[in-house]
Amino acid sequence: MGKKGPEFTIVTDSTMLKIGDKITIRIEISTQQDLDYVCINDVRAACIEPINTYSGYVAIGRFGYYQLTDANSTNFYIHFLSSPKLL
């Protein structure tokens, strides 16, 4: 925690992590066209355990997806993924 809230640093091959460290996984997806029924499989290393182990529908504004947490991965099922509209 920093003075203005959580601070993030990039984990590289030389970064030493300790037991109990929390890491944040960031997935960025870009598309040039609208997509229906997208499945994203986020595979974890054997030593990493998720904090949110629930499965269910998640809605963030107008964007929604179904999250399924498994023993070694988390799957995200997106019904519709829209592309940015270029002018």
KOLLUM-778159 format. One line per 8 residues: their letters; for each residue x, z negated, y of C-alpha. Coordinates in pm, 1 decimal, always signed. Last residue first. Layout:
N
a = X Z Y ~ ...
//
This chain:
87
llkpsslf = -1430.6 +3624.3 +695.6 ~ -1324.3 +3468.8 +365.2 ~ -1576.5 +3266.7 +169.9 ~ -1395.1 +3013.8 -42.0 ~ -1477.5 +3063.1 -408.3 ~ -1759.3 +2875.1 -575.1 ~ -1734.8 +2679.9 -898.3 ~ -2062.6 +2645.5 -1090.4
hiyfntsn = -2147.1 +2438.4 -1398.0 ~ -1817.6 +2249.4 -1402.4 ~ -1716.6 +2073.7 -1722.9 ~ -1418.9 +1841.1 -1684.5 ~ -1235.1 +1725.0 -1994.0 ~ -1011.9 +1419.4 -2001.6 ~ -740.6 +1396.0 -2261.5 ~ -574.3 +1182.1 -2529.1
adtlqyyg = -840.7 +939.6 -2649.7 ~ -1130.9 +1125.4 -2482.5 ~ -1290.9 +1103.2 -2138.1 ~ -1574.3 +1349.7 -2076.4 ~ -1649.7 +1425.9 -1712.1 ~ -1951.8 +1637.6 -1616.1 ~ -1919.7 +1811.1 -1280.6 ~ -2075.2 +1818.6 -934.7
frgiavyg = -2003.6 +1968.3 -593.0 ~ -2272.7 +1942.1 -324.6 ~ -2138.6 +1607.8 -199.5 ~ -1924.7 +1462.1 -474.3 ~ -2138.6 +1432.8 -787.0 ~ -2009.2 +1295.2 -1117.3 ~ -2199.3 +1336.5 -1444.8 ~ -2095.4 +1122.9 -1735.9
sytnipei = -1814.3 +981.1 -1943.3 ~ -1661.8 +645.3 -1867.3 ~ -1297.5 +563.2 -1922.8 ~ -1206.1 +528.2 -1557.2 ~ -866.3 +357.3 -1555.6 ~ -705.2 +619.1 -1779.1 ~ -420.6 +530.3 -2017.2 ~ -75.4 +689.3 -2001.1
caarvdni = +188.3 +623.5 -2268.8 ~ +83.9 +905.9 -2503.2 ~ +97.1 +1168.3 -2228.0 ~ -235.6 +1288.3 -2095.1 ~ -410.2 +1626.5 -2135.0 ~ -640.0 +1742.3 -1852.8 ~ -873.2 +2006.7 -2001.9 ~ -1071.7 +2202.3 -1743.1
cvydldqq = -1390.2 +2382.8 -1849.4 ~ -1563.8 +2623.5 -1609.1 ~ -1925.4 +2726.0 -1669.9 ~ -1992.3 +2982.3 -1395.2 ~ -1725.6 +3114.1 -1157.6 ~ -1749.6 +3251.9 -804.3 ~ -1461.6 +3480.7 -713.8 ~ -1113.4 +3451.0 -567.3
tsieirit = -1041.1 +3122.5 -739.3 ~ -836.6 +2817.2 -658.1 ~ -810.3 +2496.0 -856.2 ~ -606.7 +2192.0 -758.7 ~ -570.3 +1898.7 -996.7 ~ -426.1 +1574.3 -863.2 ~ -329.6 +1299.1 -1105.7 ~ -284.0 +957.6 -947.3
ikdgiklm = -34.7 +714.8 -1097.5 ~ -60.2 +340.4 -1136.2 ~ +247.9 +144.7 -1236.4 ~ +177.1 -126.7 -1495.5 ~ +486.9 -67.2 -1702.2 ~ +752.4 +78.4 -1474.8 ~ +810.7 +435.3 -1359.0 ~ +1156.9 +567.5 -1273.4
tsdtvitf = +1142.2 +893.7 -1080.5 ~ +1422.7 +1135.6 -1179.2 ~ +1193.1 +1390.4 -1346.2 ~ +967.2 +1390.6 -1040.1 ~ +670.5 +1180.4 -927.5 ~ +553.5 +1270.4 -575.9 ~ +484.2 +973.7 -352.2 ~ +144.8 +845.0 -239.5
epgkkgm = +69.3 +574.6 +14.9 ~ -251.5 +375.2 +3.0 ~ -370.4 +224.1 +330.1 ~ -256.0 +255.5 +692.5 ~ +20.4 -8.1 +687.9 ~ +125.9 +93.6 +340.2 ~ +0.0 +0.0 +0.0
//
